[in-house]
Amino acid sequence: MTQVARTARTGRVTLPSRVTWAEFVRSATKPRMIALFVVLALVAYGCIQLGAWQLDRAALRGAQEARSIEAERLAAEPVPLAEALVVGQPFRTDQQLRKVRVTGEYRQQVLVPDRSVDGADATLVVTALWVTEGGDTGAMIPVLRGWVAPSDVTDVTDVTTAGGAAEPASPATAALLEVPSGPVTVTGYLTDSEKAVVGDYPDGMVGAVSTGELANLWGGPTFTGFVVLAESAPASEMAVVPPPSYEQQRGMNLQNLAYAAEWFIFGGFAIFLWWRFVREDAVRDREAALLAEAD
């Protein structure tokens, strides 16, 4: 009491830095604070709704931009591979679906099971193309040459348990899967490497078109992306895979995304203001009570 009186006579009251929960609740339940909470809560709700709307706009505009870019790249003339991607360069979004042309020689090959092409079960055929022209001569880029039906390849379970290798199920399939010899010029679409899939695959099969895994398997300097074949010279009789989608590489529209973040921040700030008003009111009530006690 004496200490309080002395501080009161100087006009200053020393208060603890933190407001207790009971003091906060007393101030928060005052009618004016409840009214203020309702107003600021409505403001925060409005900000959240506007932020959500901007997120929708960001996704919509991102999808529209992706469709526009995809149509443009599908219609574009092919460029030399060296103009779109070089060995050791990380694969970027702006390289997705670029139409390229590259000359080389096919060598090694793997099959990728458990895929779907236009709704049909498929086993993908991926062949190593060793570049023979341009600055990256001697480098390897995987080429997704096409696909065959799973029934055209010896059953994976039987091969695995026997410890053998994946084999064509018929002479016709064997001829189709035979790696072409001699120089070949490939035209196709660039796409990013898939993540490697760990599994008990027989020799000649892998779980994904992972450039890192294929580089370990085949060796040589390797590109970070691979080519989905559109056409080749000499021509291939194998059914090709549709061009990769640009949609999988797209992001949201950055401008709308920034607007959404701003609205969410405004909403949080409205709630923070109410908390600050209540806390300051609780401090004033405590100060008034201490001064009254001192008097």
C-alpha positions as CSV (number, residue, x, y, z in Angstrom):
1,M,0.0,0.0,0.0
2,T,2.8,2.4,0.9
3,Q,4.6,1.7,-2.3
4,V,1.5,2.2,-4.4
5,A,0.8,5.5,-2.6
6,R,4.2,6.8,-3.3
7,T,4.0,6.0,-7.0
8,A,0.5,7.5,-7.1
9,R,1.7,10.8,-5.6
10,T,4.3,11.1,-8.4
11,G,1.5,10.4,-11.0
12,R,3.1,7.2,-12.1
13,V,2.0,3.6,-11.5
14,T,4.3,0.7,-12.2
15,L,2.3,-2.2,-13.7
16,P,3.3,-5.7,-14.7
17,S,4.1,-6.0,-18.4
18,R,1.5,-8.7,-19.0
19,V,-2.3,-8.5,-18.6
20,T,-3.8,-11.5,-16.8
21,W,-6.4,-13.6,-18.5
22,A,-9.1,-12.5,-16.0
23,E,-8.3,-8.8,-16.7
24,F,-8.4,-9.5,-20.4
25,V,-11.8,-11.3,-20.2
26,R,-13.3,-8.5,-18.1
27,S,-12.4,-5.9,-20.8
28,A,-13.3,-8.2,-23.7
29,T,-16.8,-8.8,-22.4
30,K,-17.6,-5.1,-22.1
31,P,-20.5,-4.1,-24.5
32,R,-18.4,-1.7,-26.4
33,M,-15.6,-4.3,-26.9
34,I,-18.1,-6.9,-28.0
35,A,-19.5,-4.4,-30.5
36,L,-16.0,-3.6,-31.7
37,F,-15.3,-7.3,-32.0
38,V,-18.4,-7.8,-34.2
39,V,-17.3,-5.0,-36.5
40,L,-13.7,-6.1,-36.8
41,A,-14.8,-9.7,-37.2
42,L,-17.0,-8.7,-40.1
43,V,-14.1,-6.8,-41.5
44,A,-11.8,-9.8,-41.1
45,Y,-14.4,-12.1,-42.7
46,G,-14.7,-9.8,-45.6
47,C,-10.9,-9.7,-46.1
48,I,-10.8,-13.5,-45.9
49,Q,-13.5,-13.8,-48.5
50,L,-11.7,-11.4,-50.8
51,G,-8.5,-13.3,-50.3
52,A,-10.2,-16.5,-51.2
53,W,-11.6,-14.9,-54.3
54,Q,-8.2,-13.7,-55.3
55,L,-6.9,-17.2,-54.8
56,D,-9.6,-18.5,-57.2
57,R,-8.7,-15.8,-59.6
58,A,-5.0,-16.7,-59.3
59,A,-5.8,-20.4,-60.1
60,L,-8.1,-19.5,-63.0
61,R,-5.7,-17.0,-64.6
62,G,-2.9,-19.5,-64.1
63,A,-4.9,-22.2,-65.9
64,Q,-5.8,-19.8,-68.7
65,E,-2.2,-18.8,-69.1
66,A,-1.1,-22.5,-69.1
67,R,-3.7,-23.3,-71.9
68,S,-2.5,-20.4,-73.9
69,I,1.2,-21.4,-73.6
70,E,0.4,-25.0,-74.3
71,A,-1.4,-24.2,-77.5
72,E,1.4,-21.9,-78.6
73,R,4.1,-24.5,-78.0
74,L,2.2,-27.3,-79.7
75,A,1.9,-25.1,-82.8
76,A,5.5,-23.9,-82.7
77,E,8.2,-25.1,-85.1
78,P,10.9,-27.4,-83.6
79,V,14.2,-25.8,-82.5
80,P,17.5,-27.6,-82.0
81,L,17.8,-29.3,-78.7
82,A,20.8,-27.1,-77.8
83,E,18.6,-24.0,-78.0
84,A,16.2,-25.3,-75.4
85,L,18.2,-27.4,-73.0
86,V,21.9,-28.2,-72.4
87,V,23.6,-30.9,-70.4
88,G,23.8,-30.0,-66.7
89,Q,21.1,-27.2,-66.9
90,P,18.3,-27.6,-64.3
91,F,15.0,-28.1,-66.0
92,R,12.8,-25.0,-65.9
93,T,9.1,-24.4,-66.3
94,D,9.7,-22.4,-69.5
95,Q,11.3,-25.5,-71.1
96,Q,8.3,-27.7,-70.6
97,L,6.6,-28.7,-73.8
98,R,9.3,-27.0,-76.0
99,K,9.3,-28.7,-79.4
100,V,12.9,-29.8,-80.2
101,R,14.8,-31.6,-82.8
102,V,17.9,-33.7,-82.1
103,T,20.0,-36.1,-84.1
104,G,21.8,-39.1,-82.6
105,E,21.9,-42.9,-82.3
106,Y,19.6,-45.1,-80.2
107,R,21.3,-47.6,-77.9
108,Q,20.0,-48.8,-74.6
109,Q,16.3,-49.2,-73.8
110,V,14.0,-49.8,-70.8
111,L,10.2,-50.4,-70.3
112,V,8.1,-48.5,-67.8
113,P,5.0,-50.5,-66.8
114,D,1.7,-49.6,-65.1
115,R,1.0,-46.5,-67.2
116,S,-2.1,-45.2,-69.0
117,V,-2.3,-43.7,-72.4
118,D,-5.6,-42.2,-73.5
119,G,-7.4,-44.4,-71.0
120,A,-5.7,-47.6,-72.1
121,D,-3.3,-49.6,-69.9
122,A,0.2,-49.2,-71.3
123,T,3.9,-50.0,-70.9
124,L,6.1,-47.1,-72.0
125,V,9.2,-47.6,-74.2
126,V,12.1,-45.3,-73.3
127,T,15.3,-45.4,-75.4
128,A,18.7,-43.7,-74.8
129,L,19.5,-41.3,-77.7
130,W,23.2,-40.4,-77.8
131,V,23.6,-37.0,-79.5
132,T,25.9,-37.0,-82.5
133,E,25.5,-33.3,-83.6
134,G,25.8,-30.0,-81.9
135,G,27.6,-28.8,-78.7
136,D,26.4,-31.7,-76.6
137,T,27.7,-34.4,-78.8
138,G,28.3,-37.5,-76.8
139,A,25.6,-36.7,-74.2
140,M,22.5,-38.9,-73.7
141,I,18.9,-37.9,-73.6
142,P,16.1,-40.4,-72.9
143,V,13.4,-40.5,-75.6
144,L,9.9,-41.8,-74.8
145,R,9.5,-43.5,-78.2
146,G,6.0,-44.8,-77.6
147,W,4.0,-47.5,-75.8
148,V,2.8,-51.1,-76.1
149,A,0.0,-53.0,-74.3
150,P,1.1,-54.7,-71.1
151,S,0.0,-58.0,-72.6
152,D,2.7,-57.5,-75.2
153,V,5.4,-57.9,-72.6
154,T,6.1,-61.0,-70.5
155,D,4.2,-60.8,-67.2
156,V,6.3,-58.9,-64.6
157,T,5.4,-61.2,-61.7
158,D,6.6,-64.3,-63.6
159,V,9.8,-62.6,-64.7
160,T,10.5,-61.3,-61.2
161,T,10.0,-64.6,-59.4
162,A,12.1,-66.3,-62.1
163,G,14.8,-63.7,-61.7
164,G,14.9,-63.1,-65.5
165,A,14.3,-60.1,-67.7
166,A,11.3,-58.5,-69.3
167,E,10.8,-60.0,-72.7
168,P,8.4,-59.4,-75.6
169,A,5.4,-61.7,-75.6
170,S,5.5,-62.3,-79.4
171,P,7.8,-62.0,-82.4
172,A,5.7,-59.1,-83.7
173,T,6.3,-57.2,-80.4
174,A,10.0,-58.1,-80.4
175,A,10.3,-56.5,-83.9
176,L,8.4,-53.4,-82.7
177,L,10.6,-53.1,-79.6
178,E,13.8,-53.6,-81.3
179,V,16.1,-50.6,-80.9
180,P,16.6,-48.9,-84.2
181,S,20.1,-48.8,-85.6
182,G,21.9,-46.1,-87.3
183,P,21.5,-42.3,-87.2
184,V,18.0,-41.0,-86.4
185,T,16.6,-37.5,-86.2
186,V,14.0,-37.1,-83.4
187,T,11.4,-34.4,-83.1
188,G,9.4,-34.2,-79.9
189,Y,8.5,-32.4,-76.8
190,L,10.6,-31.7,-73.8
191,T,9.3,-32.6,-70.3
192,D,10.8,-32.7,-66.8
193,S,12.3,-35.9,-65.3
194,E,10.0,-38.0,-63.2
195,K,10.9,-39.0,-59.7
196,A,12.5,-42.4,-59.4
197,V,10.3,-45.2,-58.2
198,V,11.8,-47.9,-56.0
199,G,10.4,-51.4,-56.7
200,D,11.3,-55.0,-57.6
201,Y,11.4,-54.7,-61.3
202,P,12.9,-57.3,-63.7
203,D,15.9,-56.4,-65.8
204,G,14.9,-54.1,-68.6
205,M,12.2,-52.4,-66.6
206,V,12.1,-49.3,-64.3
207,G,9.4,-47.6,-62.4
208,A,9.7,-44.1,-63.8
209,V,11.3,-42.0,-66.5
210,S,13.9,-40.6,-64.1
211,T,16.9,-39.1,-65.9
212,G,19.0,-39.5,-62.8
213,E,18.2,-43.2,-62.6
214,L,18.7,-43.7,-66.3
215,A,22.1,-41.9,-66.1
216,N,23.2,-44.3,-63.4
217,L,22.0,-47.2,-65.5
218,W,23.4,-46.1,-68.9
219,G,26.2,-43.7,-67.9
220,G,27.4,-40.6,-69.8
221,P,26.5,-36.9,-69.5
222,T,22.8,-36.6,-69.3
223,F,20.1,-34.0,-69.8
224,T,17.8,-33.2,-66.9
225,G,14.7,-33.6,-69.0
226,F,13.6,-36.1,-71.6
227,V,11.9,-36.0,-75.0
228,V,8.4,-37.4,-75.8
229,L,8.6,-38.5,-79.4
230,A,6.3,-36.9,-82.0
231,E,8.0,-38.1,-85.1
232,S,11.3,-39.4,-86.3
233,A,13.3,-40.0,-89.4
234,P,13.5,-42.9,-90.2
235,A,9.9,-43.2,-89.1
236,S,8.8,-45.4,-86.2
237,E,5.9,-47.8,-86.3
238,M,5.3,-47.8,-82.6
239,A,2.3,-45.9,-81.2
240,V,3.5,-42.6,-79.8
241,V,2.4,-41.0,-76.5
242,P,0.4,-37.7,-76.6
243,P,2.4,-34.6,-75.9
244,P,3.0,-33.8,-72.2
245,S,0.8,-31.2,-70.6
246,Y,2.0,-27.8,-69.7
247,E,-0.6,-27.7,-67.0
248,Q,1.5,-29.8,-64.6
249,Q,4.2,-27.2,-64.6
250,R,2.0,-24.1,-64.2
251,G,1.7,-22.1,-61.0
252,M,-0.8,-19.5,-59.9
253,N,-0.9,-16.0,-61.3
254,L,1.5,-14.1,-59.1
255,Q,-0.3,-10.8,-59.2
256,N,-3.6,-12.3,-57.9
257,L,-1.6,-14.4,-55.4
258,A,0.0,-11.3,-54.0
259,Y,-3.5,-9.6,-53.7
260,A,-4.8,-12.7,-51.9
261,A,-1.9,-12.5,-49.4
262,E,-2.6,-8.8,-48.8
263,W,-6.3,-9.5,-48.0
264,F,-5.4,-12.3,-45.6
265,I,-2.9,-10.0,-43.8
266,F,-5.6,-7.3,-43.5
267,G,-8.0,-9.8,-42.0
268,G,-5.4,-10.9,-39.4
269,F,-4.6,-7.3,-38.7
270,A,-8.3,-6.5,-37.9
271,I,-8.3,-9.3,-35.2
272,F,-5.0,-8.0,-33.9
273,L,-6.4,-4.5,-33.5
274,W,-9.3,-5.9,-31.4
275,W,-6.8,-7.7,-29.2
276,R,-4.7,-4.6,-28.8
277,F,-7.8,-2.4,-27.9
278,V,-8.9,-5.0,-25.3
279,R,-5.4,-5.2,-23.8
280,E,-5.0,-1.4,-23.5
281,D,-8.5,-1.2,-22.0
282,A,-7.5,-3.8,-19.4
283,V,-4.3,-1.8,-18.6
284,R,-6.3,1.4,-18.1
285,D,-8.8,-0.4,-15.8
286,R,-5.9,-1.8,-13.7
287,E,-4.2,1.6,-13.5
288,A,-7.5,3.2,-12.4
289,A,-8.0,0.6,-9.7
290,L,-4.5,1.1,-8.3
291,L,-4.9,4.8,-8.2
292,A,-8.2,4.5,-6.5
293,E,-6.7,2.2,-3.9
294,A,-3.8,4.6,-3.4
295,D,-6.2,7.4,-2.7
